[in-house]
């Protein structure tokens, strides 16, 4: 029988996507696939660089630690600040923006742990290749699909 070791923050990895920071505390490897847990660090004025999307087979729970992040879920803006939690159900189109006056730190919980560090590494590569412009939609769509997400249709033009 293989003995499991238990430790605090066994995955302790920080991934940069432009100015955003993602710090993984637990991955599916640490939890038998049941949960991924990471911090999301969003500086003032920053928006989700990737397109709005939906999680096809997992819930995403956000818990505010510092600052206020505005999540848009199914077209409805929802501000999540310190001590507040939001569950984004699978299938709901969502995105976020830091419209506040301070940097944001939120805790994200993904269950089951379909999305992990590999998604953020691949997304960072696609977003970085865009050189500050919008990421290549076809490449981003492929990354999303491989990690249990679907890119939402672009909003209608007026």
Beta strands, then each sheet from edge to edge (+ up, - down):
strand 1: 13-17
strand 2: 20-26
strand 3: 36-42
strand 4: 53-55
strand 5: 59-66
strand 6: 69-73
strand 7: 76-80
strand 8: 85-88
strand 9: 94-97
strand 10: 104-111
strand 11: 149-151
sheet 1: 1+ 2- 3+ 10- 5+ 8-
sheet 2: 4+ 11-
sheet 3: 7+ 6- 9+
end
